[in-house]
Amino acid sequence: MILRIRQTCALLRRRLADLLTGPLALALLPALLLGGYWAGGEPALLWSTIAFPALLVLAGVFGRPGSSSGTDAGPPATGDSLEEALDTALARARSQGGMTACVMLELENHAALCASRGEEVTGRAADRVAERLGACLRRRDRVFRLDNATFGIVLVPPRSMTPDTVCKLAARLQSEAQHPADEPPDEPRFTAAIGICLSTGGIGERGAGLASVATAALREASARGPSTIRVHRSDSPGAPNGIRPARLCDEVAQALNGGEIVAWFQPQICTDTGRVSGFEALARWCHPQRGVLLPGTFLPQLEKAGLTGNLQAIMLRHALEALGRWEAAGFTIPGVGVNFSPTDLRDPALADTVAWELDRHDLAPTRLKIEILETVVSTSPDDATARNIRRLSDLGCCIDLDDFGTGHASISSLKRFSIDRLKIDRSFVRGIDTDPRQQRMVAAILTMAEQLELETLAEGVETAGEHSLLAQLGCAHVQGFGIARPMPPEATLPWLRTQAGTLQAPPDLRKGAV
């Protein structure tokens, strides 16, 4: 209700600003002042000269981005919905020969923050994001709140709009959503993904089509990692990377059988020694035409086709083969993590399959990390999953609880599922070096883990400051883009050699050593 009132007030201010700065008002202003002087003398003239600037200030004309640039002339994009406003912008682009754009912005960690900080606190923070987004735009542009975490933005064609200017504006919107200058210390910190669709208003283009392509770009941005921006043209097909949904299922099945879907590896570092403590195996589709595609592009189709078991077998085999290659090259990596889906964990033959693969590759079970989502632990309705995980634990495999902090797992469930290590979700890690509340929350998790004799690993580490503070708090391992991005198997050995070269040998403290 409060957000609706704020949006209504903002709309009234915009309309007042358009009225006061429009050509008709400016043309009649001298006549109105003169008429006031004739009717009421000098007091009326004085009040008129005070009232007009006051109305301009009330309408937010002064200090507004782009308000004096001359490129904000014209009415706003009209319409009660995102699609209708886009139709208006497209019509103007066709008539003026300019470019318009639809920007989709999503607060990626909104759900995780709702779980950790509460829906009320997170909702108020998201409302403030909506206000800041509106303040970044021209009066003619429109912002639509599509759901709690997603915003649709219509950019009306100015005299000149280029892909570069749109991307700069998108970066500014992202910055306002993630870390505004006036952010309170305890404000929930969002990560924002952005998808953009550019259009020149071609014949036959509709607002719904632009919104669809921008949504596809947003989904691709979200799949590529936090705080990513992706740009598509309006003539791109309405799915990420040009894959049409009708063909996607067949393409994915063929790719799985043809060896195009493989394991890439992201390293994990021990905070005490700086040495590599493991890798996580991550699925990638190396498409011959479209490049490297992330799981968000193809995993839903594999689930629909019932092929997740095939993918799991491939990922497990590639992970164990990689351990063997690293060993042969002189690098003893303690372990490699493989993600197991809820469907895989209900397979009664899972433990036997894993045991057979470990024996075939002559590897100790302790070197395989079974990664399971916290949501599996907190919502599993039957004992089949728990039995499988206990069998894998009894086999000697280590059980990692992924995305810890987002799924409401109880302490009893940690024991029930034989958890060995907690992987702290990236939503608790981002900005931890500057956010005291984040520091207290992670410190509490680490204290609990220490009391329960569980290992810890922080995901999503992107800066040296985050890495350093996590080490100070006692987090044993870190993983994220700040260490290294996921890499193909052939790139892991050169990276390991480079990483080994950065480590300093410990000082020789023996008596008499020089």
C-alpha positions in Angstrom: 0.0 0.0 0.0 2.8 2.4 0.9 4.7 1.6 -2.3 1.5 2.3 -4.3 1.1 5.7 -2.6 4.7 6.5 -3.3 4.4 5.5 -7.0 1.2 7.6 -7.3 3.0 10.6 -5.8 5.9 10.1 -8.1 3.6 10.0 -11.1 1.8 13.2 -10.0 5.1 14.9 -9.6 6.2 13.9 -13.1 3.0 15.1 -14.6 3.3 18.4 -12.8 6.9 18.7 -14.0 5.7 18.1 -17.6 3.0 20.7 -17.3 5.3 23.4 -15.8 8.2 22.8 -18.2 6.1 22.2 -21.3 6.1 24.8 -24.2 2.5 26.0 -23.4 3.4 26.9 -19.8 6.6 28.6 -20.8 4.8 30.6 -23.5 2.0 31.8 -21.1 4.2 32.5 -18.1 5.0 36.2 -19.0 1.3 36.8 -19.6 0.3 35.2 -16.3 2.8 37.3 -14.4 1.7 40.5 -16.1 -1.9 39.7 -15.4 -1.2 39.0 -11.8 0.6 42.4 -11.5 -2.4 44.2 -13.1 -4.9 42.4 -10.8 -3.0 42.5 -7.5 -0.1 44.9 -7.9 3.4 44.2 -6.6 2.4 41.7 -3.9 0.7 39.5 -6.5 3.8 39.7 -8.7 6.1 38.9 -5.8 4.0 35.8 -4.7 3.9 34.6 -8.4 7.7 34.8 -8.7 8.1 32.8 -5.5 5.3 30.3 -6.2 6.5 29.2 -9.7 10.1 28.1 -8.6 8.5 26.5 -5.6 6.3 24.4 -7.8 9.3 23.5 -9.9 11.1 22.3 -6.8 8.0 20.3 -5.7 7.9 18.6 -9.1 11.5 17.6 -8.8 12.7 19.5 -11.9 15.9 20.8 -10.3 18.7 18.4 -9.8 17.0 15.6 -11.7 19.4 13.5 -13.9 19.2 14.8 -17.4 16.6 17.4 -16.6 18.5 20.2 -18.3 20.0 18.3 -21.1 17.3 18.9 -23.6 16.8 15.2 -24.4 13.9 14.7 -22.1 11.3 16.5 -24.1 8.0 14.9 -24.9 5.4 12.9 -23.1 6.1 9.7 -21.1 5.5 6.2 -22.3 1.8 5.7 -21.6 0.1 2.4 -20.6 -1.0 0.5 -17.5 1.4 -2.4 -18.1 5.0 -2.9 -19.2 3.8 -4.3 -22.6 1.6 -1.3 -23.3 4.3 1.2 -22.3 6.7 -0.7 -24.6 4.2 -0.4 -27.5 4.1 3.3 -27.0 7.9 3.5 -27.0 8.1 1.4 -30.1 5.6 3.6 -31.9 7.7 6.6 -31.0 10.9 4.9 -32.2 9.3 4.1 -35.5 8.2 7.7 -36.0 11.4 9.3 -34.9 13.8 6.7 -36.3 15.4 6.2 -32.9 16.0 3.3 -30.6 14.2 2.1 -27.5 15.0 -0.5 -24.9 13.4 -2.8 -22.3 15.5 -3.4 -19.2 14.7 -6.3 -16.8 16.3 -6.1 -13.4 16.1 -8.9 -10.8 17.3 -8.8 -7.2 18.9 -12.2 -7.4 19.3 -12.9 -3.7 15.9 -11.6 -2.6 14.6 -15.0 -1.5 17.8 -15.8 0.4 17.6 -12.4 2.2 13.9 -13.0 3.0 15.0 -16.2 4.7 17.9 -14.7 6.6 16.7 -11.1 7.3 13.0 -11.6 7.2 10.4 -10.7 4.6 9.5 -7.3 6.1 13.0 -6.0 6.3 13.9 -7.3 2.8 10.6 -6.0 1.4 11.3 -2.5 2.7 14.8 -2.6 1.2 13.4 -3.7 -2.2 10.9 -0.8 -2.0 13.8 1.6 -1.6 15.5 0.0 -4.6 12.3 0.8 -6.6 12.5 4.5 -5.6 16.2 4.7 -6.4 15.6 3.2 -9.9 13.0 5.8 -10.6 15.3 8.6 -9.5 18.0 7.4 -12.0 15.7 7.7 -15.0 14.2 10.5 -17.1 10.7 11.6 -16.5 9.5 10.0 -19.7 10.9 6.5 -18.8 8.8 4.1 -16.8 9.5 1.6 -14.1 7.1 -1.4 -13.4 7.3 -3.6 -10.3 6.6 -7.0 -11.9 7.0 -9.0 -8.6 8.8 -8.6 -5.3 12.2 -8.9 -6.9 11.8 -8.0 -10.6 11.5 -4.7 -12.3 10.7 -3.9 -15.9 12.0 -0.6 -17.2 10.9 1.2 -20.5 13.4 3.6 -22.0 11.7 6.0 -24.3 13.7 7.1 -27.4 15.6 10.3 -26.9 17.3 12.2 -29.7 20.2 9.8 -29.5 20.3 6.4 -27.9 23.0 3.8 -28.6 23.7 0.4 -27.2 26.7 1.9 -25.3 24.5 4.6 -23.5 21.9 1.9 -22.6 24.6 -0.3 -21.1 26.0 2.6 -19.1 22.5 3.4 -17.8 22.1 -0.3 -16.9 25.4 -0.3 -15.0 24.1 2.8 -13.1 20.8 1.1 -12.3 22.7 -2.0 -11.1 24.9 0.1 -8.9 21.9 1.8 -7.3 20.2 -1.5 -6.6 23.3 -3.1 -5.1 25.2 -0.5 -3.1 23.8 3.1 -3.1 25.8 5.9 -1.6 23.4 6.5 1.2 23.0 2.9 2.2 22.6 2.3 6.0 25.2 -0.1 7.5 22.5 -2.7 8.3 20.7 -2.5 5.0 20.2 -5.9 3.2 22.7 -6.0 0.3 21.2 -7.2 -3.0 22.9 -8.5 -6.1 21.2 -7.5 -9.3 21.2 -9.2 -12.7 20.0 -7.3 -15.8 18.7 -8.4 -19.1 18.3 -5.8 -21.9 16.5 -5.9 -25.2 17.3 -3.2 -27.8 14.9 -2.3 -30.6 14.7 0.2 -33.4 10.9 -0.1 -33.6 10.8 -2.3 -36.7 7.5 -3.0 -38.4 5.6 -5.7 -36.6 7.5 -5.5 -33.3 5.3 -5.5 -30.2 6.0 -4.7 -26.6 5.3 -8.2 -25.4 8.0 -9.5 -27.7 10.6 -7.0 -26.3 9.7 -8.0 -22.8 10.1 -11.7 -23.7 13.5 -11.2 -25.2 14.6 -9.0 -22.2 13.4 -11.7 -19.8 15.4 -14.3 -21.7 18.5 -12.1 -21.5 17.8 -11.7 -17.7 17.6 -15.5 -17.3 20.9 -15.9 -19.1 22.5 -13.2 -17.0 21.4 -14.9 -13.8 22.8 -18.2 -15.0 26.2 -16.7 -15.7 26.8 -15.6 -12.2 25.9 -12.7 -9.8 25.7 -9.1 -11.0 25.8 -10.0 -14.7 24.4 -7.8 -17.5 23.3 -9.4 -20.8 22.1 -7.5 -24.0 20.0 -9.0 -26.8 18.6 -7.4 -29.9 14.9 -7.5 -30.6 15.5 -9.8 -33.6 17.0 -12.4 -31.3 14.8 -15.5 -30.7 12.9 -15.4 -27.4 15.2 -17.8 -25.5 18.8 -17.5 -24.3 21.5 -17.7 -26.9 19.0 -18.2 -29.7 17.8 -21.7 -28.6 14.1 -22.2 -29.5 12.3 -24.1 -26.7 10.7 -26.5 -29.2 14.1 -27.7 -30.3 16.0 -27.4 -27.0 15.0 -30.7 -25.5 16.2 -32.6 -28.6 19.4 -30.6 -28.8 20.2 -31.2 -25.1 19.7 -35.0 -25.5 22.0 -35.1 -28.5 24.6 -32.9 -26.7 24.6 -35.3 -23.7 25.1 -38.3 -26.0 27.6 -36.5 -28.2 30.0 -35.4 -25.4 29.2 -31.7 -25.6 28.1 -31.5 -22.0 31.2 -31.8 -19.8 32.6 -31.0 -16.4 34.4 -27.7 -15.7 36.2 -27.1 -12.5 36.3 -24.3 -10.0 39.1 -24.4 -7.3 38.8 -24.2 -3.6 41.5 -22.7 -1.4 42.5 -23.4 2.2 42.6 -20.1 4.1 45.3 -21.3 6.5 47.9 -22.4 3.9 46.7 -20.8 0.6 47.0 -24.3 -1.0 44.3 -25.8 -3.2 42.0 -27.9 -1.0 39.7 -29.1 -3.8 37.7 -28.4 -6.9 34.0 -28.4 -7.6 32.8 -30.0 -10.8 30.2 -27.8 -12.7 28.3 -28.8 -15.8 28.9 -26.8 -19.0 27.5 -27.3 -22.5 30.2 -26.6 -25.1 27.9 -25.8 -28.0 29.6 -25.8 -31.4 27.8 -22.6 -32.6 26.6 -20.9 -29.4 29.6 -21.2 -27.2 29.7 -22.3 -23.6 26.2 -22.5 -22.0 25.5 -22.7 -18.3 23.2 -25.2 -16.6 20.3 -22.8 -16.4 20.0 -23.1 -20.2 19.8 -26.9 -20.4 19.2 -28.4 -17.0 15.4 -27.9 -16.9 15.1 -29.7 -20.3 17.2 -32.6 -19.0 14.8 -32.9 -16.0 11.8 -32.9 -18.3 13.4 -35.6 -20.4 14.3 -37.7 -17.4 18.0 -37.5 -18.3 19.5 -36.1 -15.0 20.8 -39.5 -14.2 22.8 -39.6 -17.4 24.2 -36.2 -16.6 25.1 -37.3 -13.1 27.0 -40.3 -14.4 29.0 -38.1 -16.8 29.8 -35.5 -14.1 31.0 -38.2 -11.7 33.1 -39.9 -14.3 34.7 -36.6 -15.4 35.4 -35.6 -11.8 37.2 -38.8 -10.9 39.2 -38.8 -14.2 40.3 -35.3 -13.4 41.6 -36.4 -10.0 43.6 -39.1 -11.7 45.1 -36.6 -14.2 46.1 -34.2 -11.4 47.7 -37.0 -9.5 49.7 -38.1 -12.5 50.9 -34.6 -13.0 52.2 -34.4 -9.4 49.3 -32.5 -7.8 47.6 -34.4 -5.0 44.2 -32.6 -4.8 42.4 -33.6 -1.5 39.0 -33.9 -3.2 36.5 -32.9 -5.9 32.9 -32.0 -5.3 30.0 -33.3 -7.4 26.5 -32.0 -7.1 23.7 -34.5 -6.7 20.1 -33.6 -7.5 17.1 -34.7 -5.4 16.2 -37.2 -8.1 19.7 -38.7 -8.0 19.6 -39.0 -4.3 16.4 -41.1 -4.4 18.0 -43.6 -6.7 18.4 -46.9 -4.7 21.5 -47.9 -6.7 23.3 -44.6 -6.2 25.7 -45.8 -3.5 26.7 -48.9 -5.4 27.3 -46.9 -8.6 29.5 -44.4 -6.7 31.5 -47.3 -5.1 32.0 -49.0 -8.4 33.2 -45.8 -10.1 35.6 -45.1 -7.2 37.0 -48.6 -7.4 37.3 -48.4 -11.2 39.4 -45.2 -10.9 41.4 -46.6 -7.9 40.5 -43.6 -5.7 39.8 -43.4 -2.0 36.1 -42.5 -1.2 37.3 -39.7 1.0 38.4 -37.8 -2.1 34.8 -37.5 -3.4 32.7 -34.7 -2.0 28.9 -35.3 -2.4 27.3 -31.9 -2.6 23.6 -31.7 -1.7 21.4 -28.6 -1.5 20.2 -27.5 1.9 16.6 -27.5 0.6 16.9 -31.3 0.1 17.9 -31.7 3.7 15.1 -29.4 5.0 12.3 -30.6 2.8 13.0 -34.2 2.0 9.7 -36.0 2.6 11.0 -39.6 2.8 13.8 -41.6 4.2 15.1 -42.9 0.9 17.3 -39.8 0.4 18.6 -40.0 4.0 19.4 -43.7 3.6 21.3 -43.0 0.4 23.3 -40.2 1.9 24.1 -42.3 5.0 25.3 -45.1 2.8 27.6 -42.7 0.9 28.9 -41.4 4.2 29.5 -44.9 5.5 31.4 -45.6 2.2 33.8 -42.8 3.2 32.6 -40.0 0.9 32.4 -36.5 2.4 28.9 -34.9 2.5 28.8 -31.1 1.7 25.7 -29.1 2.5 25.5 -26.6 -0.4 23.9 -23.1 -0.1 23.8 -23.3 3.7 21.7 -20.6 5.2 18.9 -20.6 2.6 16.9 -23.7 3.3 16.1 -23.8 7.0 17.9 -27.0 7.8 17.8 -27.9 11.5 20.6 -29.1 13.6 19.0 -32.5 13.9 18.9 -32.8 10.1 22.6 -32.1 9.9 23.1 -35.3 12.0 20.4 -37.2 10.2 22.1 -36.6 6.8 25.6 -37.2 8.1 26.8 -33.7 7.0 30.6 -33.2 7.0 31.0 -29.6 5.7 28.8 -26.5 5.4 29.1 -24.4 2.2 28.0 -21.0 3.3 25.8 -19.4 0.6 27.1 -16.4 -1.3 24.3 -14.2 0.0 26.1 -14.2 3.4 29.5 -13.6 1.9 29.0 -10.7 -0.4 30.3 -7.5 1.1 31.2 -9.2 4.4 34.3 -7.0 4.7 32.2 -3.9 5.0 28.9 -5.1 6.6 29.0 -5.7 10.3 25.7 -7.6 10.3 27.0 -10.0 7.7 30.1 -10.5 9.8 28.0 -11.4 12.9 25.9 -13.8 10.9 28.8 -15.7 9.4 30.6 -15.7 12.7 27.6 -17.3 14.3 27.5 -20.0 11.5 31.2 -20.7 12.0 30.8 -21.0 15.8 28.0 -23.4 15.3 30.0 -25.4 12.8 33.0 -25.6 15.2 30.8 -26.8 18.0 29.3 -29.5 15.7 32.8 -30.4 14.4 31.9 -29.5 10.8 34.2 -28.1 8.2 33.2 -24.8 6.5 33.6 -23.3 3.0 32.4 -19.9 1.9 31.0 -19.6 -1.6 30.9 -16.6 -3.9 34.1 -14.9 -2.7 34.9 -12.2 -5.1 37.3 -9.7 -3.4 40.5 -9.9 -1.5 38.7 -8.1 1.4 36.1 -10.9 1.6 38.8 -13.6 1.4 40.8 -11.9 4.2 38.0 -11.4 6.6 36.6 -14.9 6.2 40.1 -16.2 7.0 40.1 -14.0 10.1 36.7 -15.3 11.2 38.0 -18.9 10.9 36.3 -20.1 7.7 38.5 -23.0 6.6 38.0 -22.8 2.8 36.9 -20.3 0.2 35.6 -20.6 -3.4 34.5 -18.0 -5.9 35.4 -15.7 -8.8 37.9 -13.9 -6.6 39.9 -17.2 -6.5 39.3 -18.4 -10.1 36.3 -18.8 -12.4 35.3 -22.3 -13.5 37.7 -23.6 -16.1 37.8 -26.5 -18.6 39.7 -29.6 -17.6 42.7 -28.7 -19.9 43.1 -25.3 -18.1 43.3 -26.8 -14.6 47.0 -28.0 -14.8 48.4 -24.6 -16.0 46.4 -22.9 -13.3 47.6 -25.3 -10.6 51.2 -24.7 -11.7 50.7 -20.9 -11.5 49.0 -21.2 -8.1 51.8 -23.3 -6.7 54.3 -20.7 -7.9 52.6 -18.0 -5.8 53.0 -19.9 -2.6 56.0 -19.0 -0.4 57.9 -21.8 1.3 57.5 -21.7 5.1 60.6 -20.4 6.9 63.1 -23.0 8.2 63.0 -22.7 12.0 65.5 -25.4 12.7 68.3 -24.5 15.0 71.3 -23.4 13.0 69.4 -22.9 9.8 70.6 -20.1 7.6 
